[in-house]
Amino acid sequence: MCCRLQDAIRKLLRDLRTRCFYRYTPPRPLEEIEADIRVIEGEIVRMLAEVMGGQAG
């Protein structure tokens, strides 16, 4: 099969999958994302403190 034909078929199938099965989910509220970031920052600071012998943050 010709390469261009194969590429065209791949593109068509990819587009069909995206159109048929993709469901948009809106992003989470910014406040929720920021809260998650704060939790992760705290975990990082605790891990750094363990590695550095209690000298972090």
Residue pairs with C-beta under 8 A, 6 or more apart in sequence:
27 33
45 56
45 57
48 56
48 57
49 55
49 56
49 57
